[in-house]
């Protein structure tokens, strides 16, 4: 924070998530990178891979929307209207016969020109 200039730095959390549908409810499944889940959390923004704002919620709405959290994974209710920008994927059970199937994985890319990357992968094992 630079008090003299009146500039305040806002601490943020960033991460990738997947919009899914489970039992008719739109949810976001992501790694639990949320360390600021307290009364100081004012606003949560949902952006696309280019950084365009798609939706936002209050911090308290985000916190009350948490459906599951174990320190590594978090599942949270998706904000209203997000599915109008992004089609949710059906959340299903991965079967043993999925081994050998090619899938696409979305990940952060070290390329600063394109920070989000899509990579092809093959399911090697299901534990």
N, C-alpha and C positions, 0 to 999 in steps of 0.2 A: 504494500500500500504506500502510495506517495501522497501523504496528507497535504503537503504544500501545494501540489498541483491539483488536488481534489480528484485524483485518479485512484480508483479502488480495483484491486485485482480480485476476481471471483474464482474461487477454487471449484473445479469441475471434475466430474468423472465421465469417462468416455468408454464405450464398448460396443461390440457388435451383438445383435440379437436376431432371433428368428421369430417371425410372426406365424403362429400356428393356430389351428382350430381343434379344440378338444371338447367333446360333448356339447357342441354348439356355442362354446365360448371362445372368443379371440384372446389369445394369451401371447406373451413374449417370453421366450426361453433364452436365457443368456448366462454367461459366466457372472458370478457375483463379484462385481468390481465396485459395488456401492459401499463406500466407507462413511459417507455423510448422511446416513439415515437417522436423522434426528429433527428436532424442531427448527433447525437452521436451514433445512432443505426447503427452498422456496418454490422452485419450478423445475420440472423435468421436461426436456425437449426431445422429440423423436424426429430424426433427420434421415434423409436418404443417403446413398453413397457419395453424392456430390455435395452434401452439407445443406441441402434445401430443407427448410422446416416443414414437416408434415403434420405434426400435432404437438400439443403440450398439455401438461396437467400440473396441478399444484403439487407441492411436495407431500402434503398430507393425503391427497388422493392417491398418489403413487404408493405411499407406505401402506395405506389400507387396502390397496389392490394386490398386495403380495399374497400369492396363493401357496408358495413353497419357497423355503430358503434353507440351505444347509452349509453355508460358508463357501461353497464352490459353485453352486448353481442357484439361480433365482428364477422363479416363474411368477410373472406379474400380469394382472389383467391389462389388456391393451386399451389405450384410450379410445373413446368413441370417435369414429370417423377415420381411424388409421387404415382400416381395411378398404376404404375407398381409394387409397393411394397405392396400397400394396396388397396383393392377393395372399391370404394366409394359406399355408401348407397344412394338409391334414396330418395330425399327429397320430402315428400308428406304432405298432409294435414291430421291432426288427426281428425277423425270423432267422433261424439258423441257415436257411437256404439263401440268405442275403449275402453270404460269403462269396466273393468273386464279382459282386455287382459293382459297376462303376457309379460313383456319386460325384457331385460337385460340392466343394467346400469353400465357403466364403471366409476370407481371413484378411487381417491387416497385412499390407504389403510394404516392404522396405522401400519401394519406389515412391519418392515424394511427389511425383507428378500424378500418380494414381494410388491413393492411400488404401483403397479397398481392392483386393484381388480375388479372382475365382480360380480355383485350381481343381483339376480332375484327380480323383483318388479311387482306389479299389478297396473294398472292405476285405480285410485279410482274416479277421477273426472277430467273434462276438463272445464276450466273456460274461 
